[in-house]
Amino acid sequence: MSKLRIPDVRKQFPLLKEYIYFDNSATSLTPKVVIDSMNDYYLGYCANVERGAYRLAQRATQEYDLAREKIAKYLVNCQPQELIFTRNFTEGANMVAFALQNPLLDRIDEGFGYASPLIDNGKNANIVATAIEHHSNLMPWIRLSKALGVEFRTVSPTEEGLLTPEAFNSKVDKNTIFVAFQHVSNSIGTLHPAKQIIDTIKQINSKALIFVDGAQTVGHMPVDFNYLGCDFYAFSGHKGPLGPKGTGGLVVRKGLLERFHPFHLGGGTILDVTLEDYKLKNDHRQFDGGTPYIPGLIGLGTAAEFLEEKIGINRIREHELSLSERLLRGLQAIDNIEIYGPKGLEQRSGIVSFNIKGWLSHDVSLTLDEKWNILTRAGHHCCIPTMRFLNILDDYGGNVRISLHLYNTEEEIDTALTALRKLAG
Ligand SMILES: Cc1ncc(COP(=O)(O)O)c(C=O)c1O
């Protein structure tokens, strides 16, 4: 299938006629093709999934199942049966925390009771996260370690904000039960060597479960769950994948998923219910408690197909890196600008963050909007510990972030650089 050129892609996003949209890490714009597919559902085959015998309901179920297949295949390379639908990244992380705290309660053999826990929180057990996580990949693990009564440890990045396998070496040990870390930092844009980190952790302790935050990778670069070899990989549908708001995914390795307790019990999750107990479906459908966000997830399936078939996710990565390079070069040439994150481009994503000396980050962002219609994000980006690590919370209130996607252009970067030169001058 022939691929679209980046300028042609822009026609899918009417807001781009008016704005320079540089806030893709918070959420991305939604292409018309995705909105059309949601409308098709509402206007053409609006029915609930999984439960109906009539043909419209069957069609809705088929499209919903197909969406899961497309998202699994194009965005994360996992089996559809390994993919749980969520509202966003945060819900996926909290689902994992819940399941680790609450062993599976189900009809097991002849009885109703708890299966063996996914993790063994015995004496000296510890949980490991890192010092530069988004709050959504930190708070659930702090609470989990308190609930289980186990030690909570954090891995520090290098000065440039890079997580290295060596840094995990000194924190992970035989008593580690769970490790969570980000694939790309949303506040400074670092792309961490996830595969090497996962291999290192597994070498030290093959039983430690590993959770990776893919909120800033999926849709921006090829992600291969199988190759990575982690146990959980969570992402948002509304960011990199260009899906509807309120969509996301959690990939759970097969074998674990069957022992994973859903926190939404109810319609759609069971094989049988009596007045004393219940038997859950033994697959991903046990996580679809209640009526799911059917049009949104069908829209996310369309987005996944659009990204890979019409654009090519590896081309998105190349495009974002080449724009990042142009932006970084331009910023480096402006006096009074401090740039965060690694020097090497291969350790970067399409996220570039910086400050102008003497300016609060919010004031820079407001001025870029008011004078030039340039939409950036400023502040702590839900990463207060990272801002403290960089020592920029008090002086700047965080940093200014330009986060790119496939529809951004060199001209937009040049307009931003001209604006920033004026502000910094
Ligand atoms: C790295 C990272 N993790 C987690 C999240 C939370 O994502 P969501 O708001 O979709 O739950 C974000 C959101 O910006 C993020 O950038």
The ligand as a MOL file (V3000), in Angstrom:
LIG
                    3D

  0  0  0     0  0            999 V3000
M  V30 BEGIN CTAB
M  V30 COUNTS 16 16 0 0 0
M  V30 BEGIN ATOM
M  V30 1 C 5.5220 9.0580 30.4740 0
M  V30 2 C 4.0640 9.1700 30.8420 0
M  V30 3 N 3.5150 8.2350 31.6200 0
M  V30 4 C 2.2170 8.2750 31.9670 0
M  V30 5 C 1.3840 9.2860 31.5460 0
M  V30 6 C -0.0710 9.2670 31.9130 0
M  V30 7 O -0.8290 9.0760 30.7590 0
M  V30 8 P -2.4180 9.2000 30.7790 0
M  V30 9 O -2.6980 10.6260 31.1180 0
M  V30 10 O -2.8590 8.8240 29.4060 0
M  V30 11 O -2.9100 8.2750 31.8150 0
M  V30 12 C 1.9140 10.2890 30.7510 0
M  V30 13 C 1.0770 11.4230 30.3210 0
M  V30 14 O 1.5410 12.4540 29.9240 0
M  V30 15 C 3.2770 10.2190 30.3750 0
M  V30 16 O 3.8130 11.1380 29.5830 0
M  V30 END ATOM
M  V30 BEGIN BOND
M  V30 1 1 1 2
M  V30 2 1 2 3
M  V30 3 2 2 15
M  V30 4 2 3 4
M  V30 5 1 4 5
M  V30 6 1 5 6
M  V30 7 2 5 12
M  V30 8 1 6 7
M  V30 9 1 7 8
M  V30 10 2 8 9
M  V30 11 1 8 10
M  V30 12 1 8 11
M  V30 13 1 12 13
M  V30 14 1 12 15
M  V30 15 2 13 14
M  V30 16 1 15 16
M  V30 END BOND
M  V30 END CTAB
M  END
